[in-house]
Amino acid sequence: MDDTMAQGGILLDLGRKVLLFFAWEGPSTELRHRAAMFELIRAAWPGWEVRWLYDGSAELREYVGLDPEYVRCRDSAPSVAPLLAPDDEDLAGLDPGGVVITVSAGLCHVASDAFDHPVREGAALLNRLADAPGHGGCYLHVNSGIHLDTERRHLGWWSLYSSPQAYQVPELWPGWTVEFWQDNWERHVRASDRFSPAAFDAGEEARAAVLAEAGKRRAIRARNRTQVTRLRTAPARSRTGGPQPA
């Protein structure tokens, strides 16, 4: 799968004891749960270095000495994320996701996170923001963001999920200084008073939520395996419903 289709991956370097992984969704990409997720993984892999891949499958290939271009999808234009109104139903719930976009002039917008990260639009994003629904401020537990200082032509962006060509974003913003803050959303909070996510418990409460989600996923996988085994071991049936002759 190319880097626009691969939604997650893991690589285990047994010799160096390095665990690399990436994902597009799940607790590792949620602001309230990310720190707890990493804490639990590191506890389960003592002595290992746990590393997140921001550039997804391309960065995974590069680590093992393979050509990252093999999985690049450079022919398709960015999938443009719609800019959401404050009352949009996509922003409901404790972990709505979304991309908060703040501007030095005191403006704040929120885009959907179900599409490419808006930073990949380049300067064309500025034109879209001119008519975008405004938010007085963003207190949501979003999972990515952009801060634009239009006077200094400086851009800072971050993401909790992997984003194709993450380290090549400066090429899309000629004439701008681009900083990739990786998963450090607190840099965005310091850069703009328009983004301040609601307080949350990143300790025991978050760990319990991550473990509960993991339990649900294990149960689903076990149920799916049982169904597959049942189908494989069931006697073949003819079109009339009777058993097939040997």
Disulfide bonds with the S-S distance in Angstrom:
none
